[in-house]
């Protein structure tokens, strides 16, 4: 009798759990369907396109196996764009993370007045459309723009240079603009991590006579390390995929000095600069670069585990 009652109770619990799981799947289903349609399927079909000699606008497509990849590997302009993508990432991400962390730590101070106002002001560039920002920056970085005007009035070097038309300075101009544009979003990321640290730990450190540096090194840094590694991964992937800012500010010029893989792919897939568009070749370039990002993400995951182990975090 008791066994029958227990069996019914277990069956009822399982049925209740299954009903909850069904409701969860029903709520997740619309998002999952849209993801498969607009993310999953394009990724799968892109593999097939990368093996075609196809313009993307005609019905004539020839299966060429791996010829697109062979042509891609032999193209020096692709490797220049590939190298520029990593140069952009390596020069943009570290200062962006450091500046946003310093800004977040400053605005996280409970004694700072008007902190919410400052956060809003720094976040405004994030919500601005990137293409609009790029077009405005063309004027600011131009030979007759306000930047050169200010430099000439202060008798500083650089006045009169068209920063975006000089191959030596164009990439730096885009990087500075990218950092300014994304500073606010990273500030929010860091603030989320900093505000999760209990204030009691800082009070205990101050009562023990710890200074700002020791407090940051022994309390703040270990506790924000998990979210710091996530922020690093997001920014690395975002910088490697930069497109709209470079497209509007320099279009990959001058003389391919700021050309990155995204603009290289666009040029072959949708632009008439290279003659008839070549969707198959552009797809091969996208697949090749995607592999690079995946490998980089895996390496960062391994580094994350090692760092968390070193700093005493979990190994999950």
Helices and strands as residue ranges (DSSP letters): H 2-35, I 36-40, H 41-49, E 52-53, E 62-63, H 67-73, H 76-107, H 115-127, H 130-140, H 146-153, H 170-194, H 199-207, H 212-215, I 216-220, H 221-240, H 244-249, H 261-269, H 279-310
